[in-house]
Amino acid sequence: MDIDARSNLLFGRYEALRIHAAIAQLSKPEFTTGQLAKVSGIDSNKCSKELAKLRQLGLVEATSRRGDYSRTDSVFWSLADQLAHEWREVNLRQPDAPQEMED
């Protein structure tokens, strides 16, 4: 099962974990929606929707109305980065494993 399928099972959104990991890996806590879309390779509309969820949770703060954000200090970011790395590694080790998704 690839990282997006696992993300969907965990968060209910396919790209969520890749977005979280991309935010965690940014060198500075300040970023824009456009920068996030570029580094994650995910459409900016999907990034915006995920950022709205993260803002509600207090994991990012909007610093303007133009799509500027700041990552807050939280253990969540290192966890997201580690989980994304682990799941990418599992997928690399088992590329031909059956892709099962149960209810």
All heavy atoms as an XYZ file, in Angstrom:
819
protein
N       0.848     -1.165      0.000
C       0.000      0.000      0.000
C       0.902      1.239      0.000
O       1.812      1.336      0.810
C      -0.891     -0.038      1.248
C      -1.820      1.121      1.360
S      -2.866      1.111      2.848
C      -3.478     -0.541      2.909
N       0.647      2.183     -0.895
C       1.509      3.362     -0.978
C       1.162      4.398      0.094
O       0.182      4.265      0.830
C       1.485      3.971     -2.381
C       0.181      4.664     -2.732
O      -0.691      4.846     -1.847
O       0.042      5.061     -3.903
N       1.985      5.416      0.174
C       1.848      6.424      1.230
C       0.507      7.150      1.162
O      -0.102      7.450      2.181
C       3.028      7.421      1.201
C       2.976      8.340      2.421
C       3.077      8.185     -0.099
C       4.194      9.214      2.581
N       0.009      7.419     -0.051
C      -1.270      8.125     -0.169
C      -2.442      7.253      0.279
O      -3.366      7.738      0.925
C      -1.489      8.617     -1.597
C      -0.597      9.809     -1.935
O      -0.072     10.455     -1.004
O      -0.437     10.097     -3.133
N      -2.402      5.972     -0.031
C      -3.466      5.064      0.423
C      -3.453      4.956      1.947
O      -4.508      4.962      2.592
C      -3.297      3.686     -0.215
N      -2.264      4.884      2.523
C      -2.152      4.826      3.983
C      -2.632      6.136      4.609
O      -3.294      6.142      5.638
C      -0.709      4.532      4.396
C      -0.270      3.120      4.074
C       1.235      2.972      4.326
N       1.708      1.689      3.916
C       2.062      0.722      4.763
N       1.998      0.904      6.047
N       2.476     -0.437      4.304
N      -2.269      7.249      3.994
C      -2.710      8.560      4.476
C      -4.228      8.651      4.467
O      -4.841      9.172      5.400
C      -2.110      9.665      3.600
O      -2.562     10.931      4.009
N      -4.838      8.122      3.416
C      -6.298      8.145      3.329
C      -6.929      7.325      4.453
O      -7.938      7.744      5.041
C      -6.759      7.629      1.971
C      -8.235      7.822      1.768
O      -8.778      8.893      2.029
N      -8.907      6.775      1.307
N      -6.348      6.198      4.773
C      -6.873      5.392      5.872
C      -6.728      6.103      7.213
O      -7.632      6.060      8.048
C      -6.158      4.038      5.941
C      -6.547      3.012      4.886
C      -5.651      1.782      4.987
C      -7.997      2.618      5.034
N      -5.613      6.775      7.413
C      -5.343      7.436      8.691
C      -6.086      8.764      8.830
O      -6.699      9.030      9.858
C      -3.840      7.661      8.853
C      -3.381      8.305     10.162
C      -3.779      7.435     11.354
C      -1.873      8.505     10.136
N      -6.030      9.601      7.784
C      -6.563     10.957      7.870
C      -7.860     11.170      7.082
O      -8.496     12.202      7.227
C      -5.536     11.973      7.356
C      -4.274     12.016      8.154
C      -3.100     11.498      7.643
C      -4.253     12.582      9.421
C      -1.916     11.543      8.368
C      -3.080     12.631     10.161
C      -1.914     12.109      9.633
N      -8.188     10.225      6.194
C      -9.354     10.416      5.344
C      -9.066     11.290      4.129
O      -9.984     11.704      3.431
N      -7.775     11.570      3.885
C      -7.366     12.392      2.752
C      -6.067     11.821      2.192
O      -5.103     11.616      2.921
C      -7.166     13.854      3.194
C      -8.456     14.462      3.712
C      -8.255     15.843      4.289
N      -7.248     15.996      5.316
C      -7.391     15.631      6.602
N      -8.493     15.051      7.020
N      -6.422     15.857      7.467
N      -6.052     11.581      0.896
C      -4.918     10.910      0.266
C      -3.602     11.657      0.419
O      -2.586     11.068      0.763
C      -5.176     10.659     -1.223
C      -6.130      9.520     -1.462
C      -7.475      9.754     -1.712
C      -5.695      8.205     -1.413
C      -8.350      8.703     -1.910
C      -6.561      7.136     -1.607
C      -7.888      7.404     -1.858
O      -8.754      6.362     -2.048
N      -3.575     12.950      0.182
C      -2.309     13.685      0.161
C      -1.916     14.256      1.514
O      -0.861     14.886      1.633
C      -2.371     14.834     -0.855
C      -2.576     14.394     -2.277
C      -4.047     14.302     -2.666
O      -4.917     14.502     -1.796
O      -4.320     14.019     -3.832
N      -2.717     14.077      2.537
C      -2.493     14.746      3.819
C      -1.086     14.496      4.368
O      -0.380     15.449      4.714
C      -3.540     14.312      4.840
N      -0.656     13.270      4.450
C       0.642     12.987      5.064
C       1.788     13.566      4.246
O       2.759     14.071      4.807
C       0.852     11.487      5.284
C       2.134     11.142      6.041
C       2.184     11.818      7.414
C       2.278      9.645      6.205
N       1.681     13.543      2.926
C       2.745     14.142      2.106
C       2.810     15.648      2.328
O       3.897     16.227      2.375
C       2.553     13.824      0.633
C       2.924     12.400      0.290
C       3.062     12.174     -1.201
N       1.781     12.342     -1.883
C       1.625     12.985     -3.040
N       2.650     13.533     -3.655
N       0.430     13.075     -3.590
N       1.660     16.290      2.513
C       1.636     17.722      2.798
C       2.244     17.985      4.169
O       3.087     18.866      4.330
C       0.205     18.280      2.704
C      -0.276     18.248      1.250
C       0.118     19.690      3.282
C      -1.747     18.566      1.065
N       1.847     17.191      5.162
C       2.388     17.355      6.517
C       3.909     17.193      6.514
O       4.629     17.977      7.134
C       1.768     16.345      7.474
C       0.283     16.432      7.555
N      -0.477     15.442      8.125
C      -0.600     17.374      7.145
C      -1.754     15.764      8.058
N      -1.850     16.936      7.467
N       4.387     16.160      5.832
C       5.832     15.901      5.787
C       6.562     17.025      5.064
O       7.656     17.425      5.479
C       6.109     14.557      5.127
N       5.968     17.563      4.008
C       6.599     18.669      3.280
C       6.729     19.899      4.176
O       7.769     20.564      4.182
C       5.800     19.002      2.021
N       5.695     20.188      4.960
C       5.763     21.315      5.896
C       6.864     21.064      6.924
O       7.647     21.950      7.250
C       4.403     21.537      6.591
C       3.356     21.989      5.572
C       4.530     22.552      7.725
C       1.928     22.002      6.108
N       6.929     19.842      7.431
C       7.941     19.492      8.436
C       9.358     19.663      7.901
O      10.265     20.038      8.643
C       7.729     18.055      8.901
N       9.549     19.413      6.622
C      10.885     19.449      6.035
C      11.316     20.829      5.560
O      12.474     21.004      5.173
C      10.957     18.456      4.873
C      10.812     17.025      5.332
C      10.608     16.052      4.190
O      10.694     16.418      3.026
N      10.301     14.814      4.527
N      10.420     21.812      5.600
C      10.800     23.165      5.188
C      11.886     23.700      6.112
O      11.833     23.503      7.323
C       9.578     24.089      5.220
C       8.487     23.795      4.188
C       7.241     24.614      4.490
C       8.993     24.073      2.780
N      12.861     24.395      5.555
C      13.982     24.884      6.357
C      13.573     26.008      7.308
O      14.197     26.181      8.355
C      15.126     25.344      5.451
O      14.683     26.386      4.603
N      12.548     26.768      6.956
C      12.054     27.844      7.813
C      10.596     27.568      8.174
O       9.868     26.959      7.384
C      12.125     29.185      7.085
C      13.516     29.629      6.741
C      13.453     30.969      6.035
C      14.837     31.423      5.608
N      14.763     32.695      4.874
N      10.155     28.043      9.320
C       8.749     27.819      9.683
C       7.775     28.642      8.845
O       6.608     28.279      8.710
C       8.680     28.210     11.167
C       9.874     29.047     11.426
C      10.906     28.653     10.415
N       8.222     29.737      8.231
C       7.348     30.561      7.401
C       7.348     30.049      5.968
O       8.395     29.726      5.414
C       7.814     32.029      7.411
C       7.782     32.683      8.769
C       9.009     32.361      9.618
O      10.032     31.897      9.058
O       8.936     32.533     10.847
N       6.159     30.008      5.368
C       6.030     29.523      3.999
C       4.732     30.031      3.400
O       3.862     30.537      4.109
C       6.076     27.988      3.955
C       4.949     27.320      4.699
C       3.792     26.928      4.038
C       5.035     27.088      6.069
C       2.744     26.319      4.726
C       4.004     26.483      6.768
C       2.856     26.092      6.093
N       4.609     29.881      2.097
C       3.367     30.241      1.405
C       2.715     28.976      0.859
O       3.375     27.934      0.714
C       3.626     31.197      0.227
O       4.380     30.505     -0.776
C       4.376     32.451      0.674
N       1.451     29.096      0.536
C       0.741     27.970     -0.074
C       1.432     27.565     -1.373
O       1.589     26.376     -1.650
C      -0.732     28.335     -0.345
O      -1.326     28.776      0.876
C      -1.512     27.155     -0.894
N       1.866     28.541     -2.148
C       2.560     28.256     -3.411
C       3.858     27.494     -3.202
O       4.165     26.568     -3.956
N       4.630     27.879     -2.194
C       5.871     27.163     -1.891
C       5.571     25.724     -1.485
O       6.262     24.794     -1.913
C       6.631     27.859     -0.762
C       7.251     29.170     -1.151
C       7.783     29.936      0.055
O       7.245     29.851      1.158
N       8.843     30.689     -0.167
N       4.538     25.552     -0.668
C       4.167     24.204     -0.233
C       3.743     23.350     -1.419
O       4.143     22.191     -1.529
C       3.057     24.272      0.815
C       2.547     22.940      1.343
C       3.672     22.111      1.967
C       1.424     23.176      2.348
N       2.953     23.919     -2.310
C       2.518     23.181     -3.502
C       3.717     22.767     -4.345
O       3.782     21.639     -4.846
C       1.545     24.023     -4.323
N       4.671     23.665     -4.468
C       5.864     23.370     -5.279
C       6.701     22.255     -4.672
O       7.085     21.312     -5.366
C       6.705     24.629     -5.447
C       7.881     24.456     -6.364
C       8.618     25.756     -6.578
C       9.796     25.545     -7.518
N      10.492     26.807     -7.784
N       6.990     22.327     -3.371
C       7.859     21.309     -2.769
C       7.151     19.973     -2.582
O       7.795     18.925     -2.618
C       8.479     21.763     -1.424
C       9.342     22.980     -1.603
C       7.444     21.982     -0.363
N       5.842     19.992     -2.412
C       5.114     18.738     -2.201
C       4.665     18.097     -3.511
O       4.398     16.903     -3.554
C       3.887     18.970     -1.307
O       2.919     19.751     -1.983
N       4.568     18.912     -4.568
C       4.071     18.400     -5.840
C       2.562     18.183     -5.833
O       2.024     17.461     -6.666
N       1.877     18.825     -4.893
C       0.434     18.672     -4.738
C      -0.234     19.994     -5.092
O       0.240     21.066     -4.706
C       0.083     18.232     -3.301
C       0.711     16.856     -3.028
C      -1.417     18.198     -3.073
C       0.672     16.434     -1.579
N      -1.341     19.926     -5.799
C      -2.104     21.089     -6.231
C      -2.327     22.077     -5.082
O      -2.626     21.674     -3.958
C      -3.445     20.582     -6.779
C      -4.344     21.697     -7.211
O      -4.132     22.216     -8.322
O      -5.255     22.057     -6.438
N      -2.198     23.363     -5.369
C      -2.323     24.379     -4.325
C      -3.707     24.404     -3.681
O      -3.833     24.743     -2.502
C      -1.950     25.761     -4.858
O      -2.826     26.161     -5.878
N      -4.760     24.041     -4.421
C      -6.099     23.995     -3.822
C      -6.172     22.919     -2.736
O      -6.768     23.132     -1.679
C      -7.176     23.750     -4.878
C      -7.399     24.955     -5.756
O      -7.199     26.094     -5.326
N      -7.803     24.712     -6.989
N      -5.571     21.762     -2.993
C      -5.545     20.693     -1.988
C      -4.684     21.109     -0.796
O      -5.018     20.823      0.354
C      -5.039     19.393     -2.591
C      -6.034     18.782     -3.564
C      -5.542     17.492     -4.151
C      -6.574     16.943     -5.119
N      -6.138     15.717     -5.754
N      -3.571     21.795     -1.077
C      -2.720     22.289      0.013
C      -3.499     23.285      0.869
O      -3.430     23.234      2.104
C      -1.462     22.943     -0.549
S      -0.267     21.788     -1.256
N      -4.246     24.178      0.239
C      -5.028     25.176      0.977
C      -6.045     24.519      1.893
O      -6.218     24.941      3.044
C      -5.744     26.117      0.011
O      -4.824     26.931     -0.666
N      -6.716     23.496      1.392
C      -7.708     22.792      2.213
C      -7.050     22.121      3.417
O      -7.582     22.150      4.529
C      -8.462     21.765      1.371
C      -9.425     22.384      0.392
C     -10.136     21.339     -0.436
C     -11.046     21.999     -1.452
N     -11.713     21.020     -2.319
N      -5.893     21.522      3.195
C      -5.194     20.867      4.302
C      -4.665     21.901      5.290
O      -4.721     21.688      6.506
C      -4.062     19.981      3.781
C      -3.513     19.017      4.798
C      -4.535     18.015      5.301
O      -5.465     17.651      4.557
O      -4.408     17.597      6.471
N      -4.182     23.019      4.787
C      -3.700     24.084      5.671
C      -4.831     24.628      6.546
O      -4.599     24.957      7.710
C      -3.063     25.204      4.850
C      -1.684     24.879      4.284
C      -1.280     25.890      3.218
C      -0.650     24.812      5.396
N      -6.038     24.691      6.007
C      -7.178     25.144      6.811
C      -7.422     24.189      7.977
O      -7.700     24.625      9.103
C      -8.423     25.261      5.931
N      -7.301     22.897      7.728
C      -7.464     21.905      8.802
C      -6.347     22.041      9.836
O      -6.591     22.005     11.041
C      -7.491     20.493      8.224
C      -8.717     20.204      7.370
C      -8.656     18.826      6.768
C      -9.749     18.551      5.777
N     -11.085     18.944      6.132
N      -5.114     22.201      9.362
C      -3.981     22.347     10.271
C      -4.086     23.635     11.087
O      -3.707     23.666     12.262
C      -2.668     22.310      9.478
C      -2.349     20.978      8.799
C      -1.158     21.129      7.861
C      -2.111     19.880      9.815
N      -4.631     24.688     10.476
C      -4.822     25.945     11.199
C      -5.854     25.773     12.313
O      -5.653     26.257     13.429
C      -5.261     27.042     10.229
C      -5.225     28.434     10.835
C      -5.402     29.507      9.777
N      -6.618     29.351      9.027
C      -7.779     29.914      9.345
N      -7.882     30.668     10.409
N      -8.837     29.730      8.586
N      -6.924     25.050     12.036
C      -7.944     24.795     13.061
C      -7.362     24.015     14.238
O      -7.785     24.179     15.372
C      -9.116     24.025     12.474
C      -9.964     24.838     11.539
C     -11.075     24.016     10.903
O     -11.021     22.786     10.867
N     -12.088     24.694     10.389
N      -6.375     23.176     13.965
C      -5.732     22.381     15.012
C      -4.607     23.136     15.722
O      -4.033     22.626     16.681
C      -5.164     21.091     14.408
C      -6.202     20.103     13.884
C      -5.535     19.017     13.051
C      -6.984     19.504     15.043
N      -4.278     24.327     15.237
C      -3.210     25.112     15.841
C      -1.820     24.672     15.425
O      -0.832     25.042     16.059
N      -1.721     23.891     14.358
C      -0.417     23.401     13.903
C       0.268     24.365     12.939
O       1.488     24.306     12.764
C      -0.553     22.016     13.276
C      -0.961     20.934     14.271
C      -1.354     19.656     13.554
C       0.177     20.674     15.253
N      -0.511     25.233     12.297
C       0.022     26.336     11.508
C      -0.794     27.574     11.845
O      -1.938     27.471     12.307
C      -0.011     26.088      9.971
C       0.841     24.897      9.581
C      -1.426     25.944      9.457
N      -0.187     28.736     11.617
C      -0.881     30.006     11.800
C      -0.868     30.752     10.483
O       0.162     30.789      9.797
C      -0.176     30.852     12.857
C      -0.203     30.247     14.235
C       0.627     31.049     15.240
O       1.422     31.921     14.826
O       0.470     30.792     16.440
N      -2.005     31.330     10.116
C      -2.061     32.187      8.939
C      -1.448     33.528      9.331
O      -1.816     34.115     10.348
C      -3.496     32.368      8.476
N      -0.489     34.007      8.543
C       0.165     35.275      8.859
C      -0.300     36.394      7.940
O       0.118     37.538      8.106
C       1.699     35.126      8.805
O       2.071     34.662      7.506
C       2.180     34.139      9.863
N      -1.141     36.065      6.967
C      -1.743     37.059      6.081
C      -2.965     36.427      5.427
O      -3.218     35.233      5.587
C      -0.747     37.515      5.008
O      -0.656     36.553      3.976
N      -3.675     37.213      4.668
C      -4.827     36.685      3.913
C      -4.407     36.226      2.520
O      -5.248     35.822      1.729
C      -5.906     37.761      3.797
C      -6.531     38.102      5.100
C      -7.575     39.169      4.911
N      -8.223     39.443      6.169
C      -9.517     39.588      6.307
N     -10.309     39.493      5.258
N     -10.031     39.833      7.477
N      -3.131     36.281      2.231
C      -2.626     35.937      0.905
C      -2.014     34.551      0.832
O      -1.277     34.252     -0.095
C      -1.584     36.961      0.468
C      -2.104     38.378      0.344
C      -0.983     39.286     -0.063
N       0.226     38.924      0.662
C       0.983     39.749      1.325
N       0.706     41.014      1.364
N       2.064     39.337      1.959
N      -2.239     33.704      1.810
C      -1.680     32.356      1.764
C      -0.321     32.231      2.415
O       0.444     31.327      2.063
N      -0.013     33.125      3.328
C       1.235     33.042      4.084
C       0.955     32.347      5.414
O      -0.017     32.672      6.099
C       1.803     34.439      4.360
C       2.150     35.183      3.077
O       2.746     34.559      2.180
O       1.830     36.379      2.993
N       1.838     31.423      5.764
C       1.643     30.615      6.982
C       2.941     30.510      7.767
O       4.030     30.725      7.235
C       1.176     29.205      6.623
C      -0.232     29.167      6.095
C      -0.487     29.324      4.746
C      -1.304     28.983      6.960
C      -1.781     29.302      4.258
C      -2.602     28.960      6.490
C      -2.831     29.121      5.135
O      -4.122     29.111      4.670
N       2.782     30.109      9.011
C       3.925     29.803      9.857
C       3.632     28.493     10.590
O       2.553     28.330     11.171
C       4.155     30.934     10.868
O       5.255     30.633     11.691
N       4.580     27.580     10.527
C       4.466     26.298     11.219
C       4.680     26.544     12.717
O       5.633     27.212     13.113
C       5.543     25.361     10.657
C       5.620     23.997     11.285
C       6.772     23.197     10.701
N       8.053     23.818     11.028
C       9.056     23.956     10.173
N       8.976     23.512      8.953
N      10.179     24.541     10.552
N       3.812     26.021     13.548
C       3.979     26.175     14.990
C       4.893     25.063     15.516
O       5.075     24.033     14.868
C       2.628     26.122     15.726
O       2.019     24.863     15.494
C       1.706     27.238     15.267
N       5.463     25.284     16.686
C       6.302     24.264     17.304
C       5.408     23.145     17.830
O       4.502     23.384     18.623
C       7.106     24.845     18.468
C       8.222     25.752     17.996
O       8.706     25.555     16.872
O       8.598     26.658     18.758
N       5.648     21.949     17.346
C       4.870     20.789     17.778
C       5.628     19.513     17.428
O       6.286     19.435     16.388
C       3.504     20.767     17.090
O       2.813     19.568     17.400
N       5.493     18.521     18.265
C       6.073     17.208     17.991
C       5.397     16.579     16.762
O       5.975     15.706     16.111
C       5.965     16.284     19.234
C       4.524     15.926     19.526
C       6.822     15.051     19.071
N       4.217     17.051     16.414
C       3.493     16.531     15.251
C       4.365     16.539     13.999
O       4.326     15.594     13.208
C       2.224     17.356     15.003
C       1.501     16.975     13.741
C       0.651     15.878     13.725
C       1.684     17.686     12.572
C      -0.003     15.513     12.564
C       1.027     17.338     11.406
C       0.184     16.237     11.402
N       5.146     17.599     13.814
C       5.926     17.726     12.583
C       6.995     16.652     12.468
O       7.192     16.085     11.390
C       6.513     19.133     12.483
C       5.417     20.152     12.465
C       5.162     21.103     13.412
C       4.380     20.270     11.486
N       4.035     21.812     13.073
C       3.536     21.318     11.890
C       4.079     19.595     10.306
C       2.420     21.715     11.161
C       2.967     19.986      9.580
C       2.157     21.025      9.994
N       7.676     16.347     13.539
C       8.684     15.285     13.460
C       8.014     13.927     13.295
O       8.527     13.058     12.584
C       9.616     15.298     14.671
O       8.919     15.041     15.854
N       6.861     13.743     13.918
C       6.123     12.485     13.748
C       5.661     12.307     12.304
O       5.794     11.219     11.732
C       4.926     12.430     14.695
C       5.243     12.356     16.176
C       3.973     12.535     17.005
C       5.919     11.050     16.518
N       5.125     13.358     11.713
C       4.667     13.282     10.321
C       5.830     12.979      9.386
O       5.710     12.143      8.480
C       3.984     14.588      9.923
N       6.954     13.641      9.617
C       8.136     13.412      8.783
C       8.631     11.974      8.912
O       8.922     11.300      7.920
C       9.223     14.408      9.169
C      10.426     14.353      8.247
O      10.249     14.151      7.032
O      11.548     14.530      8.750
N       8.715     11.478     10.134
C       9.178     10.110     10.367
C       8.217      9.083      9.780
O       8.644      8.092      9.179
C       9.358      9.859     11.856
C      10.538     10.598     12.452
C      10.617     10.433     13.959
O       9.866      9.690     14.565
N      11.541     11.153     14.573
N       6.928      9.309      9.937
C       5.943      8.361      9.411
C       5.980      8.329      7.890
O       5.957      7.248      7.285
C       4.541      8.725      9.908
C       3.427      7.754      9.562
C       3.722      6.359     10.107
C       2.105      8.273     10.123
N       6.059      9.491      7.262
C       6.138      9.536      5.799
C       7.388      8.819      5.315
O       7.335      8.034      4.354
C       6.135     10.987      5.321
N       8.508      9.037      5.978
C       9.760      8.368      5.605
C       9.613      6.848      5.755
O       9.986      6.087      4.863
C      10.911      8.893      6.464
C      12.207      8.219      6.179
N      12.949      8.488      5.058
C      12.890      7.261      6.862
C      14.028      7.731      5.060
N      14.016      6.980      6.141
N       9.054      6.410      6.876
C       8.879      4.976      7.116
C       7.975      4.347      6.063
O       8.274      3.285      5.538
C       8.287      4.758      8.507
C       8.061      3.300      8.860
C       7.479      3.140     10.242
O       8.029      3.724     11.190
O       6.460      2.441     10.366
N       6.875      4.998      5.764
C       5.943      4.428      4.794
C       6.505      4.431      3.381
O       6.225      3.534      2.589
C       4.611      5.151      4.853
C       3.791      4.725      6.049
C       4.092      3.740      6.948
C       2.545      5.266      6.479
N       3.110      3.643      7.904
C       2.146      4.569      7.640
C       1.735      6.288      5.999
C       0.966      4.841      8.308
C       0.554      6.572      6.665
C       0.180      5.853      7.804
N       7.330      5.415      3.046
C       7.989      5.402      1.733
C       8.982      4.239      1.667
O       9.087      3.561      0.649
C       8.704      6.720      1.481
C       7.777      7.847      1.130
C       8.563      9.115      0.788
N       7.675     10.237      0.677
C       7.687     11.291      1.491
N       8.570     11.363      2.476
N       6.843     12.282      1.323
N       9.708      4.021      2.756
C      10.682      2.929      2.812
C       9.986      1.566      2.698
O      10.453      0.683      1.995
C      11.499      2.997      4.103
C      12.457      4.149      4.160
C      13.537      4.068      3.096
O      14.099      2.976      2.898
O      13.803      5.100      2.456
N       8.885      1.378      3.394
C       8.127      0.126      3.319
C       7.689     -0.111      1.888
O       7.813     -1.214      1.363
C       6.903      0.157      4.267
C       5.942     -0.982      3.960
C       7.355      0.096      5.715
N       7.200      0.928      1.227
C       6.747      0.789     -0.149
C       7.902      0.455     -1.085
O       7.743     -0.322     -2.020
C       6.026      2.064     -0.604
C       5.141      1.815     -1.790
O       4.372      0.860     -1.801
N       5.242      2.659     -2.782
N       9.083      1.019     -0.829
C      10.254      0.706     -1.661
C      10.706     -0.736     -1.480
O      11.144     -1.378     -2.423
C      11.410      1.651     -1.322
C      11.250      3.102     -1.758
C      12.415      3.938     -1.237
C      11.153      3.211     -3.266
N      10.605     -1.240     -0.248
C      11.025     -2.622      0.019
C      10.027     -3.641     -0.521
O      10.383     -4.772     -0.777
C      11.203     -2.839      1.524
C      12.418     -2.163      2.095
C      12.733     -2.626      3.505
N      11.612     -2.514      4.417
C      11.381     -1.486      5.231
N      12.195     -0.467      5.235
N      10.351     -1.479      6.049
N       8.760     -3.231     -0.655
C       7.714     -4.154     -1.089
C       6.944     -3.592     -2.277
O       5.736     -3.439     -2.219
C       6.750     -4.409      0.065
C       7.402     -4.978      1.285
C       6.455     -5.008      2.470
O       5.384     -4.452      2.454
N       6.865     -5.690      3.513
N       7.618     -3.289     -3.377
C       6.926     -2.653     -4.505
C       5.867     -3.532     -5.154
O       4.931     -3.027     -5.748
C       8.054     -2.334     -5.482
C       9.125     -3.317     -5.150
C       9.008     -3.568     -3.672
N       5.994     -4.839     -5.052
C       5.032     -5.727     -5.700
C       4.014     -6.303     -4.731
O       3.248     -7.191     -5.085
C       5.762     -6.882     -6.406
C       6.660     -6.366     -7.523
O       6.286     -5.359     -8.160
O       7.734     -6.946     -7.726
N       4.002     -5.794     -3.499
C       3.039     -6.286     -2.514
C       1.637     -5.901     -2.948
O       1.419     -4.851     -3.533
C       3.341     -5.703     -1.138
N       0.675     -6.775     -2.687
C      -0.705     -6.452     -3.074
C      -1.192     -5.188     -2.371
O      -0.871     -4.967     -1.204
C      -1.521     -7.670     -2.621
C      -0.587     -8.559     -1.899
C       0.792     -8.039     -2.016
N      -1.944     -4.381     -3.076
C      -2.477     -3.132     -2.544
C      -3.899     -3.378     -2.066
O      -4.841     -3.302     -2.822
C      -2.471     -2.067     -3.635
C      -1.120     -1.882     -4.279
C      -0.434     -0.657     -3.745
O      -1.070      0.280     -3.338
N       0.878     -0.670     -3.735
N      -4.039     -3.726     -0.800
C      -5.340     -4.030     -0.243
C      -5.878     -2.854      0.544
O      -5.152     -2.188      1.249
C      -5.253     -5.229      0.722
C      -4.861     -6.509      0.035
C      -4.771     -7.651      1.028
O      -5.357     -7.537      2.120
O      -4.107     -8.636      0.710
N      -7.166     -2.613      0.396
C      -7.835     -1.615      1.211
C      -9.148     -2.225      1.669
O      -9.992     -2.561      0.862
C      -8.100     -0.334      0.432
C      -6.840      0.449      0.163
S      -7.139      2.082     -0.491
C      -8.073      2.829      0.814
N      -9.270     -2.372      2.979
C     -10.482     -2.946      3.535
C     -11.318     -1.846      4.143
O     -10.819     -0.780      4.475
C     -10.130     -3.984      4.587
C      -9.379     -5.166      3.983
C      -9.075     -6.220      5.023
O      -9.690     -6.190      6.092
O      -8.215     -7.061      4.752
N     -12.603     -2.128      4.340
C     -13.518     -1.129      4.922
C     -13.125     -0.795      6.310
O     -12.880     -1.377      7.189
C     -14.951     -1.661      4.913
C     -15.418     -1.886      3.490
O     -15.564     -0.885      2.784
O     -15.628     -3.054      3.104
